[in-house]
Amino acid sequence: MADTLDDAAVAERLSALPDWTRDGDAIRRQVRAATFLDGIDLVTRVARAAEAADHHPDIDIRWRTLTFTLTTHSAGGLTVKDFDLAARIDGLAARAAGDGPHE
Protein backbone atom coordinates (compact mmCIF):
# COMPACT_ATOMS: atom_id res chain seq x y z
CA MET A 1 0.00 0.00 0.00
CA ALA A 2 1.29 3.46 -0.91
CA ASP A 3 1.94 6.12 1.71
CA THR A 4 -0.32 9.16 1.71
CA LEU A 5 1.25 12.56 1.18
CA ASP A 6 1.05 15.27 3.81
CA ASP A 7 -0.52 18.66 3.03
CA ALA A 8 2.82 20.30 2.19
CA ALA A 9 3.73 17.53 -0.28
CA VAL A 10 0.28 17.72 -1.87
CA ALA A 11 0.58 21.50 -2.27
CA GLU A 12 4.06 21.16 -3.78
CA ARG A 13 2.92 18.55 -6.30
CA LEU A 14 -0.20 20.54 -7.17
CA SER A 15 1.96 23.56 -7.99
CA ALA A 16 3.34 21.54 -10.92
CA LEU A 17 -0.19 20.62 -12.09
CA PRO A 18 -2.01 23.96 -12.45
CA ASP A 19 -5.14 22.45 -14.03
CA TRP A 20 -5.78 20.27 -10.97
CA THR A 21 -7.40 21.29 -7.68
CA ARG A 22 -7.57 19.56 -4.36
CA ASP A 23 -10.93 18.41 -3.05
CA GLY A 24 -10.35 16.81 0.34
CA ASP A 25 -8.53 13.52 -0.19
CA ALA A 26 -8.73 13.79 -3.99
CA ILE A 27 -7.52 15.93 -6.85
CA ARG A 28 -9.78 16.92 -9.72
CA ARG A 29 -9.52 18.33 -13.22
CA GLN A 30 -12.04 19.17 -15.92
CA VAL A 31 -11.30 18.93 -19.63
CA ARG A 32 -13.59 20.30 -22.31
CA ALA A 33 -13.32 18.34 -25.54
CA ALA A 34 -14.02 19.79 -28.97
CA THR A 35 -16.72 17.18 -29.58
CA PHE A 36 -18.41 14.43 -27.64
CA LEU A 37 -16.47 11.79 -29.59
CA ASP A 38 -13.17 13.58 -28.92
CA GLY A 39 -14.02 13.36 -25.23
CA ILE A 40 -14.77 9.65 -25.46
CA ASP A 41 -11.49 9.11 -27.33
CA LEU A 42 -9.65 10.89 -24.51
CA VAL A 43 -11.43 8.74 -21.91
CA THR A 44 -10.24 5.65 -23.80
CA ARG A 45 -6.63 6.87 -23.83
CA VAL A 46 -6.82 7.73 -20.12
CA ALA A 47 -8.33 4.30 -19.39
CA ARG A 48 -5.39 2.61 -21.14
CA ALA A 49 -2.86 4.69 -19.22
CA ALA A 50 -4.68 4.05 -15.94
CA GLU A 51 -4.80 0.32 -16.54
CA ALA A 52 -1.06 0.28 -17.30
CA ALA A 53 -0.42 2.16 -14.04
CA ASP A 54 -2.88 -0.02 -12.09
CA HIS A 55 -4.46 3.19 -10.81
CA HIS A 56 -7.92 4.18 -11.94
CA PRO A 57 -9.58 7.61 -11.88
CA ASP A 58 -13.23 8.35 -11.39
CA ILE A 59 -14.42 9.82 -14.69
CA ASP A 60 -17.59 11.84 -15.14
CA ILE A 61 -18.74 12.54 -18.71
CA ARG A 62 -21.19 15.39 -19.31
CA TRP A 63 -21.46 15.85 -23.07
CA ARG A 64 -18.08 17.48 -23.92
CA THR A 65 -16.96 18.11 -20.33
CA LEU A 66 -14.92 15.38 -18.67
CA THR A 67 -14.08 15.45 -14.97
CA PHE A 68 -11.21 13.28 -13.75
CA THR A 69 -10.94 12.63 -10.00
CA LEU A 70 -7.97 10.87 -8.46
CA THR A 71 -7.39 9.43 -5.00
CA THR A 72 -5.77 6.27 -3.71
CA HIS A 73 -8.67 4.53 -2.00
CA SER A 74 -6.49 1.73 -0.64
CA ALA A 75 -4.27 4.29 1.13
CA GLY A 76 -7.11 6.52 2.27
CA GLY A 77 -5.85 9.67 0.56
CA LEU A 78 -3.49 11.17 -1.97
CA THR A 79 -0.31 9.37 -2.96
CA VAL A 80 2.42 9.75 -5.57
CA LYS A 81 0.35 7.49 -7.85
CA ASP A 82 -2.36 10.14 -8.05
CA PHE A 83 0.03 12.85 -9.16
CA ASP A 84 1.83 10.57 -11.62
CA LEU A 85 -1.47 9.71 -13.30
CA ALA A 86 -2.58 13.35 -13.20
CA ALA A 87 0.55 14.32 -15.14
CA ARG A 88 -0.15 11.55 -17.64
CA ILE A 89 -3.75 12.75 -18.05
CA ASP A 90 -2.44 16.29 -18.65
CA GLY A 91 -0.22 14.99 -21.45
CA LEU A 92 -3.05 13.04 -23.04
CA ALA A 93 -5.41 16.02 -22.78
CA ALA A 94 -2.82 18.31 -24.39
CA ARG A 95 -2.32 15.89 -27.28
CA ALA A 96 -6.09 15.59 -27.70
CA ALA A 97 -6.27 19.38 -28.02
CA GLY A 98 -3.51 19.32 -30.64
CA ASP A 99 -0.90 20.75 -28.28
CA GLY A 100 1.55 17.87 -28.62
CA PRO A 101 2.53 14.77 -30.59
CA HIS A 102 -0.01 11.98 -30.96
CA GLU A 103 0.70 8.47 -29.76
C-alpha positions in Angstrom: 0.0 0.0 0.0 1.3 3.5 -0.9 1.9 6.1 1.7 -0.3 9.2 1.7 1.2 12.6 1.2 1.1 15.3 3.8 -0.5 18.7 3.0 2.8 20.3 2.2 3.7 17.5 -0.3 0.3 17.7 -1.9 0.6 21.5 -2.3 4.1 21.2 -3.8 2.9 18.5 -6.3 -0.2 20.5 -7.2 2.0 23.6 -8.0 3.3 21.5 -10.9 -0.2 20.6 -12.1 -2.0 24.0 -12.4 -5.1 22.4 -14.0 -5.8 20.3 -11.0 -7.4 21.3 -7.7 -7.6 19.6 -4.4 -10.9 18.4 -3.1 -10.4 16.8 0.3 -8.5 13.5 -0.2 -8.7 13.8 -4.0 -7.5 15.9 -6.8 -9.8 16.9 -9.7 -9.5 18.3 -13.2 -12.0 19.2 -15.9 -11.3 18.9 -19.6 -13.6 20.3 -22.3 -13.3 18.3 -25.5 -14.0 19.8 -29.0 -16.7 17.2 -29.6 -18.4 14.4 -27.6 -16.5 11.8 -29.6 -13.2 13.6 -28.9 -14.0 13.4 -25.2 -14.8 9.7 -25.5 -11.5 9.1 -27.3 -9.7 10.9 -24.5 -11.4 8.7 -21.9 -10.2 5.6 -23.8 -6.6 6.9 -23.8 -6.8 7.7 -20.1 -8.3 4.3 -19.4 -5.4 2.6 -21.1 -2.9 4.7 -19.2 -4.7 4.1 -15.9 -4.8 0.3 -16.5 -1.1 0.3 -17.3 -0.4 2.2 -14.0 -2.9 0.0 -12.1 -4.5 3.2 -10.8 -7.9 4.2 -11.9 -9.6 7.6 -11.9 -13.2 8.4 -11.4 -14.4 9.8 -14.7 -17.6 11.8 -15.1 -18.7 12.5 -18.7 -21.2 15.4 -19.3 -21.5 15.9 -23.1 -18.1 17.5 -23.9 -17.0 18.1 -20.3 -14.9 15.4 -18.7 -14.1 15.4 -15.0 -11.2 13.3 -13.7 -10.9 12.6 -10.0 -8.0 10.9 -8.5 -7.4 9.4 -5.0 -5.8 6.3 -3.7 -8.7 4.5 -2.0 -6.5 1.7 -0.6 -4.3 4.3 1.1 -7.1 6.5 2.3 -5.9 9.7 0.6 -3.5 11.2 -2.0 -0.3 9.4 -3.0 2.4 9.8 -5.6 0.4 7.5 -7.8 -2.4 10.1 -8.0 0.0 12.8 -9.2 1.8 10.6 -11.6 -1.5 9.7 -13.3 -2.6 13.4 -13.2 0.5 14.3 -15.1 -0.1 11.5 -17.6 -3.7 12.8 -18.0 -2.4 16.3 -18.7 -0.2 15.0 -21.5 -3.0 13.0 -23.0 -5.4 16.0 -22.8 -2.8 18.3 -24.4 -2.3 15.9 -27.3 -6.1 15.6 -27.7 -6.3 19.4 -28.0 -3.5 19.3 -30.6 -0.9 20.8 -28.3 1.6 17.9 -28.6 2.5 14.8 -30.6 0.0 12.0 -31.0 0.7 8.5 -29.8 
